C-alpha cells in the first residue's frame, strides 16, 4: 500500500508533486518487515534519484537514518527486557513533552540511563573518544562542547536529549557520546555541553521511570 513519506512538523508538499514523494512499504513477512529489510532500504537509499529536487533534503535525512539504523543492527539483535522498557519510556517522553529547548549543562551533571557494554557500541564509543581526544586542547580552551563542535567531531543524527532531574540531567539519547566525553574530560575541566532538554507539564512520572531504567542497568 503506498505510504506518504514522513514530514517535519508544519511542512507541506505542493499538491502537484505529492505523488513523487511516495514509496511502497511491504506489509507481509515475505516482503519485508517480518524478514530482512536491509536490501529494500539499501535499494531505496541508492535509487533516490527518482525523486524530484524539492525532496532532496528528505532523501538526505533518510540516508542518514539508514546509516544510523545499519550501525545499530547488532544492538537490536541483543535487546532484552530492560531495553524494551527503555524504548517505551523514550517513546512516552516524545509523546508527552510540552516543549523542548536547546541549553547548556555541565558535563559533570549529565548522567547516562544505560551502560555501554555491547561490542558494537563499545567500538563506536572508543572511536568517538579518540576523535574528541584529538581536539582536546582546542575544546578545553573554550570549555564548551556545543552542537557544531559535536557534529563536526563525533557526528550523529540527533542532539543529546535530556530530562532534568533535580541538579542533574538524564540523557535518554546520546549515551555513547556522553561516555566518550567522560573518557576524555574530567569533572574538574568544567566542560559545558549543549543538549536538547525536554519539558513537561508534570515530569514526575517520566523522571521516576528514567531512574528505574538506570536501576535496571545497575546505575
GISULKA-V997022 format. One record per residue. N is the residue number from 0. RES is the residue in three letters. PSI is psi in whole degrees, 0 to 359 (999 if undefined). Layout:
# GISULKA-V997022
N & RES & PSI
N & RES & PSI
This chain:
# GISULKA-V997022
0 & UNK & 130
1 & UNK & 142
2 & UNK & 131
3 & UNK & 143
4 & UNK & 148
5 & UNK & 144
6 & UNK & 151
7 & UNK & 156
8 & UNK & 128
9 & UNK & 356
10 & UNK & 155
11 & UNK & 156
12 & UNK & 140
13 & UNK & 135
14 & UNK & 325
15 & UNK & 343
16 & UNK & 6
17 & UNK & 328
18 & UNK & 337
19 & UNK & 341
20 & UNK & 45
21 & UNK & 143
22 & UNK & 161
23 & UNK & 125
24 & UNK & 132
25 & UNK & 148
26 & UNK & 350
27 & UNK & 155
28 & UNK & 324
29 & UNK & 339
30 & UNK & 332
31 & UNK & 281
32 & UNK & 328
33 & UNK & 352
34 & UNK & 217
35 & UNK & 113
36 & UNK & 359
37 & UNK & 308
38 & UNK & 321
39 & UNK & 317
40 & UNK & 320
41 & UNK & 316
42 & UNK & 318
43 & UNK & 314
44 & UNK & 321
45 & UNK & 333
46 & UNK & 27
47 & UNK & 355
48 & UNK & 347
49 & UNK & 348
50 & UNK & 154
51 & UNK & 159
52 & UNK & 327
53 & UNK & 346
54 & UNK & 7
55 & UNK & 317
56 & UNK & 322
57 & UNK & 321
58 & UNK & 321
59 & UNK & 320
60 & UNK & 316
61 & UNK & 319
62 & UNK & 320
63 & UNK & 315
64 & UNK & 326
65 & UNK & 313
66 & UNK & 323
67 & UNK & 310
68 & UNK & 322
69 & UNK & 322
70 & UNK & 338
71 & UNK & 0
72 & UNK & 323
73 & UNK & 329
74 & UNK & 319
75 & UNK & 322
76 & UNK & 341
77 & UNK & 22
78 & UNK & 142
79 & UNK & 195
80 & UNK & 313
81 & UNK & 328
82 & UNK & 319
83 & UNK & 320
84 & UNK & 317
85 & UNK & 319
86 & UNK & 320
87 & UNK & 320
88 & UNK & 315
89 & UNK & 320
90 & UNK & 317
91 & UNK & 328
92 & UNK & 313
93 & UNK & 324
94 & UNK & 326
95 & UNK & 353
96 & UNK & 142
97 & UNK & 323
98 & UNK & 175
99 & UNK & 156
100 & UNK & 153
101 & UNK & 128
102 & UNK & 172
103 & UNK & 133
104 & UNK & 156
105 & UNK & 136
106 & UNK & 323
107 & UNK & 340
108 & UNK & 359
109 & UNK & 130
110 & UNK & 136
111 & UNK & 161
112 & UNK & 353
113 & UNK & 163
114 & UNK & 160
115 & UNK & 100
116 & UNK & 13
117 & UNK & 147
118 & UNK & 312
119 & UNK & 316
120 & UNK & 323
121 & UNK & 317
122 & UNK & 317
123 & UNK & 319
124 & UNK & 320
125 & UNK & 318
126 & UNK & 322
127 & UNK & 319
128 & UNK & 319
129 & UNK & 320
130 & UNK & 317
131 & UNK & 320
132 & UNK & 326
133 & UNK & 337
134 & UNK & 16
135 & UNK & 313
136 & UNK & 316
137 & UNK & 321
138 & UNK & 323
139 & UNK & 329
140 & UNK & 329
141 & UNK & 343
142 & UNK & 35
143 & UNK & 131
144 & UNK & 84
145 & UNK & 177
146 & UNK & 319
147 & UNK & 316
148 & UNK & 316
149 & UNK & 319
150 & UNK & 328
151 & UNK & 325
152 & UNK & 314
153 & UNK & 71
154 & UNK & 149
155 & UNK & 167
156 & UNK & 349
157 & UNK & 163
158 & UNK & 167
159 & UNK & 125
160 & UNK & 136
161 & UNK & 160
162 & UNK & 131
163 & UNK & 138
164 & UNK & 86
165 & UNK & 238
166 & UNK & 17
167 & UNK & 166
168 & UNK & 126
169 & UNK & 121
170 & UNK & 110
171 & UNK & 355
172 & UNK & 129
173 & UNK & 24
174 & UNK & 323
175 & UNK & 318
176 & UNK & 323
177 & UNK & 315
178 & UNK & 322
179 & UNK & 318
180 & UNK & 319
181 & UNK & 332
182 & UNK & 329
183 & UNK & 325
184 & UNK & 137
185 & UNK & 163
186 & UNK & 324
187 & UNK & 344
188 & UNK & 342
189 & UNK & 33
190 & UNK & 141
191 & UNK & 144
192 & UNK & 133
193 & UNK & 125
194 & UNK & 168
195 & UNK & 110
196 & UNK & 129
197 & UNK & 137
198 & UNK & 148
199 & UNK & 156
200 & UNK & 320
201 & UNK & 109
202 & UNK & 8
203 & UNK & 316
204 & UNK & 318
205 & UNK & 314
206 & UNK & 319
207 & UNK & 318
208 & UNK & 325
209 & UNK & 322
210 & UNK & 330
211 & UNK & 320
212 & UNK & 317
213 & UNK & 318
214 & UNK & 319
215 & UNK & 332
216 & UNK & 13
217 & UNK & 42
218 & UNK & 999
